[in-house]
Amino acid sequence: MTDTSPIRPGEPLIDDQALLALAEFLHRGADPRDRTLWFVMLDERRPLPFLVPVDGLPVEPSDVLLTSMGGRWEDVLREQSADSLLFVLERPGAETVGESDRAWLAALQDEADEHDLRVCGFFLATEAGVRPLAPDDWVP
């Protein structure tokens, strides 16, 4: 049997399909009942060896929570090299991108910018599956 998975330990996620495969792996086909934000730090597109879920995510981003996440990133950066982030926002409801999703996207992008980290992917995971949020999803 041939392994066709685009995710291999230690190997870079070379394209958008590999980023989507990682987001789908995190979501695992779940039917979310609550809001969770997953973030993965990457170095040269290689995922660092840990995944961080933020459970009980509020509908709207808060400065306190964003500052806390930024602090976690700084803790990791003291120990390991990382240059980018991948986010998966898992929430109940339709796969339609809403104002809350856009607010989280913008807030996380701003926080990443403050830490000199590039956002290489932002995905929305709902009961319908996982979809990337493209630049045209950022505006209503």
C-alpha positions, 0 to 999 in steps of 0.5 A: 500500500502506498502512503499518499498523505501530504503530512509526514513528520519532519517534512514541510507542508509544501502546498495549500493541499498539505495545509488543508490536510493538516487542518482536516486531521485536526478537525477529524470530521467532528461535529463541533458543539463548542468553539475551539481554535487550534494553532500550529506553529511552523518553521520553514513550513514544518509543523513543530511537534505540538498542537495547541487547542484553545477550547471555549473560544468566545464568539468575538476576540478579546484583547486578554485572550489574544495577548495570552496566545501571543505570550504562548507563541513567545514562550515557544519562540524562546525554545524553538525556531518558528516563522509562521502559524496555521489556524483552524477555527472549529465552531458549530453552525454553517460553513458560511463565513460570518462576522465573528469569523472575520473578526477572529481572522483579523485579530489573529493576523494582527497578533501574529504580525506583532510577533513577526509570524506569518499566517500561512493558513486560516481554516474554518471547520464546521459540521460540513467539513473544513474550508480555507478562508481566502482573502475574499472571505475577509470582507463581507 
